[in-house]
């Protein structure tokens, strides 16, 4: 189902939003929003290693973003550098094209 909001996920699990928040906190020690951001970052990082996702907008679309700028900001915040640097570290011979 891609990355949606907490209401969507709670409905899919048949629980309330507060129950989902408590469940994520109990299982991960993280707030729901922090967990989703971290998971998104990890998946985006993995996708940058893939031959199938050479463009940041492709990764963003796969992850459910309407615009790649939000994903760009997330990666930049986590890496303290641009996504281009992240991709060069993962694939020195290739560059993620923004």
Protein Blocks (a to p, Z undefined) as FASTA:
>chain_A
ZZadfklmmmmnopafklmmmmmmmmnopafklmmmmmmmmmmmmmmmpmklmbfklmmm
mnopabfklmmmmmmmmnopafklmmmmmmmmbccdZZ
